[in-house]
Amino acid sequence: MKLPFTQKKLIDWAGIQVFKDAEVVVHKGAVLKAEYGNSFISGSVVWNNRAVDTSLEILPDGNVQNHCPCWVNHERGIICPHVIAVALVLVRRATDPRREEKYQAELRKATRISQISEDDYIQRVMRGTPGAHEAEVN
């Protein structure tokens, strides 16, 4: 899919320092999800050890509206590195066909792992626990 934004456009929207901060977020692998549709860039980023959902709306006049719940957006009123990191992942994915293939594989793996129940594994218990069975590894 052809995106209506490039790395240069991201720098124009956020500034070079925010873009560099976003590159660090991407390099750390902190972007969990990145999608584009209906003039919205949306995704999820790990920030302060928790997932933060973020989005950016591309307005008809070419300007953008940040919808990130972070302090940078709410207190300073500027475009934050979180949403630029999500957009950067989309740009890189769009310009490297192998990146999209890897993303889809990672998404399938994450979905499969999230559907595994702890009950599917052998639970380790102390000897003598009622209902426990002895096990040996050969």
Backbone torsions as a table, in degrees:
resi	resn	phi	psi	omega
1	MET	NA	137.0	177.3
2	LYS	-84.0	124.4	-179.8
3	LEU	-88.9	147.9	178.8
4	PRO	-85.3	20.3	179.0
5	PHE	-147.2	156.1	-179.2
6	THR	-130.6	177.7	175.0
7	GLN	-59.1	-40.0	179.3
8	LYS	-61.9	-42.0	179.4
9	LYS	-64.6	-38.0	177.7
10	LEU	-62.2	-41.1	177.3
11	ILE	-65.4	-41.2	178.2
12	ASP	-61.3	-40.4	-178.4
13	TRP	-70.4	-43.2	-168.8
14	ALA	-110.1	-22.0	-175.4
15	GLY	96.7	157.2	-174.2
16	ILE	-65.5	-37.4	-177.6
17	GLN	-67.9	-43.9	177.8
18	VAL	-63.5	-39.1	178.0
19	PHE	-61.6	-43.9	178.7
20	LYS	-63.9	-40.0	176.3
21	ASP	-62.5	-38.7	178.2
22	ALA	-65.2	-38.1	177.3
23	GLU	-60.8	-37.3	177.5
24	VAL	-64.4	-43.3	178.2
25	VAL	-59.3	-45.1	179.2
26	VAL	-65.0	-44.8	-179.2
27	HIS	-60.1	-36.0	178.8
28	LYS	-72.5	-10.7	-177.5
29	GLY	77.0	26.3	-175.5
30	ALA	-85.7	-4.3	176.4
31	VAL	-86.2	114.0	-176.9
32	LEU	-88.1	-33.3	-176.4
33	LYS	-150.1	142.4	178.3
34	ALA	-146.4	125.3	-179.0
35	GLU	-142.1	155.1	174.4
36	TYR	-135.1	134.0	175.7
37	GLY	-177.4	147.2	178.0
38	ASN	52.7	43.9	178.3
39	SER	66.2	16.3	178.2
40	PHE	-118.7	131.2	167.7
41	ILE	-96.6	123.2	-178.4
42	SER	-139.3	156.8	179.8
43	GLY	177.3	-168.4	-178.1
44	SER	-136.4	138.0	-177.1
45	VAL	-132.3	141.0	173.3
46	VAL	-79.7	122.6	179.5
47	TRP	-140.9	125.1	-176.4
48	ASN	53.6	45.8	175.9
49	ASN	63.6	25.6	173.8
50	ARG	-146.6	155.8	179.6
51	ALA	-79.4	132.5	178.2
52	VAL	-120.1	123.1	175.2
53	ASP	-82.0	135.4	-176.2
54	THR	-140.6	156.1	175.9
55	SER	-155.0	161.1	-179.6
56	LEU	-139.2	127.3	179.4
57	GLU	-99.4	128.4	175.3
58	ILE	-91.5	114.4	-176.3
59	LEU	-79.5	158.2	-178.3
60	PRO	-56.7	-28.7	-179.7
61	ASP	-84.2	2.8	178.5
62	GLY	94.5	-11.7	174.4
63	ASN	-77.2	172.7	-178.7
64	VAL	-130.5	155.2	176.2
65	GLN	-123.4	118.1	-179.3
66	ASN	-80.3	131.4	178.5
67	HIS	-119.2	32.2	-179.9
68	CYS	-84.5	140.6	-179.9
69	PRO	-80.6	7.0	-173.7
70	CYS	-75.8	166.2	179.4
71	TRP	-62.4	-41.4	-177.4
72	VAL	-57.3	-43.6	179.9
73	ASN	-72.0	-49.9	-173.7
74	HIS	-73.5	-38.2	-176.5
75	GLU	-92.2	-38.8	-177.0
76	ARG	-97.9	-19.8	177.7
77	GLY	69.8	29.6	178.9
78	ILE	-118.9	165.1	177.4
79	ILE	-68.4	132.7	-174.6
80	CYS	-97.4	162.9	178.5
81	PRO	-66.3	-24.6	-177.1
82	HIS	-61.6	-52.7	-176.8
83	VAL	-73.0	-31.3	176.4
84	ILE	-68.8	-35.4	176.1
85	ALA	-62.7	-42.8	177.4
86	VAL	-60.9	-46.6	179.3
87	ALA	-63.4	-38.1	179.3
88	LEU	-63.5	-40.0	176.1
89	VAL	-60.7	-41.8	178.7
90	LEU	-62.9	-42.4	178.9
91	VAL	-63.0	-46.2	-179.4
92	ARG	-64.7	-39.2	178.4
93	ARG	-64.5	-39.7	-178.8
94	ALA	-70.7	-26.9	-177.4
95	THR	-96.7	-4.2	179.2
96	ASP	-134.7	101.5	-176.9
97	PRO	-57.5	-32.8	178.7
98	ARG	-67.0	-32.5	179.5
99	ARG	-62.5	-41.2	178.2
100	GLU	-63.8	-41.8	178.3
101	GLU	-61.2	-43.8	178.2
102	LYS	-64.7	-41.0	179.1
103	TYR	-61.1	-44.6	-179.9
104	GLN	-63.8	-39.0	177.3
105	ALA	-64.5	-43.0	178.0
106	GLU	-64.3	-38.3	179.2
107	LEU	-65.1	-42.6	177.2
108	ARG	-62.7	-42.6	179.7
109	LYS	-64.2	-45.0	179.8
110	ALA	-62.6	-39.7	178.5
111	THR	-64.9	-44.1	179.8
112	ARG	-62.8	-44.7	-179.4
113	ILE	-64.7	-38.1	-178.5
114	SER	-67.9	-18.1	-178.8
115	GLN	-92.5	-2.3	179.8
116	ILE	-83.1	131.6	179.5
117	SER	-93.4	148.1	176.0
118	GLU	-61.7	-25.8	179.9
119	ASP	-68.7	-14.8	179.4
120	ASP	-77.2	-8.4	-178.0
121	TYR	-105.4	155.3	175.4
122	ILE	-72.5	128.0	-179.8
123	GLN	-91.1	133.1	178.8
124	ARG	-89.2	128.6	179.4
125	VAL	-133.9	166.3	178.8
126	MET	-72.3	149.7	175.2
127	ARG	-57.6	142.4	177.9
128	GLY	87.7	-2.3	177.5
129	THR	-67.4	130.2	179.4
130	PRO	-56.2	132.9	179.1
131	GLY	86.5	-5.1	-179.0
132	ALA	-78.7	150.1	178.1
133	HIS	-120.2	140.7	175.8
134	GLU	-68.7	142.4	177.8
135	ALA	-133.5	147.5	176.1
136	GLU	-128.5	146.2	176.0
137	VAL	-108.0	123.7	-179.1
138	ASN	-99.2	NA	NA
